[in-house]
Structures are given as structure tokens and as C-alpha cells.
Amino acid sequence: MNTINWTKKARKQLVPLPRWDIERIIDAVESLARWPDVAGVKALSGRDDYRLRVGRYRVIFTVTPDGELTIILVEEVKKRDEHTY
């Protein structure tokens, strides 16, 4: 089982979102505990992190191997537009 850590920035980005979207994003992030068997995840080109698509939002996260445990650090939650990445 993997550990998921949210940055302070990512938690703050959830606050203004509609409750329904927050619940969907949290459920999707919790599914990352099954890493690497997660659908909808893509590696970002030119970067060492990944993105998880949740509707019109993107969760940017990093996977760090730590022995047998993978720590998944959720970095950002952004609404998808032309300035997302």
C-alpha cells in the first residue's frame, strides 16, 4: 500500500472548488494508493511528475520510490485551461 501526502498548496486549491468536485478529486487521489495500476495517469513531458485527470481538473503529483513504499506527493490541483501546465 502506498502513502499519499498532500502539500499545503494542493489542500488550499481544493477549498474554493464545489463540494462535488472536491469529493471526486479526493476519491481519484485515493485511487493512487494502488500505484502503478491507476487509469488516467500520464507522465508530463520534460518533467519528473505525473498528472491525473479528474473531469476538468488535473492533479499534478510526484512518485518517489522509498524502498518498498512509494510516497505520492500531491502537488497541485488546477482547473484545466491553456495555462495549466
URPE-V224792 format. One record per backbone hydrogen bond with DSSP energy under -1.0 kcal/mol. NH is the residue of the N-H (numbers start at 1). CO is the residue of the C=O. If there is no record, write none. Layout:
nh & co
NH & CO
NH & CO
This chain:
nh & co
2 & 33
3 & 70
5 & 72
7 & 74
11 & 7
12 & 8
13 & 9
17 & 14
22 & 18
23 & 19
24 & 20
25 & 21
26 & 22
27 & 23
28 & 24
29 & 25
30 & 26
31 & 27
32 & 29
33 & 30
34 & 31
35 & 32
37 & 34
38 & 36
42 & 51
44 & 49
47 & 44
50 & 61
51 & 42
52 & 59
53 & 40
54 & 57
57 & 54
58 & 78
59 & 52
60 & 76
61 & 50
62 & 73
64 & 71
66 & 69
69 & 66
71 & 64
72 & 3
73 & 62
74 & 5
75 & 60
76 & 60
78 & 58
80 & 56
84 & 81
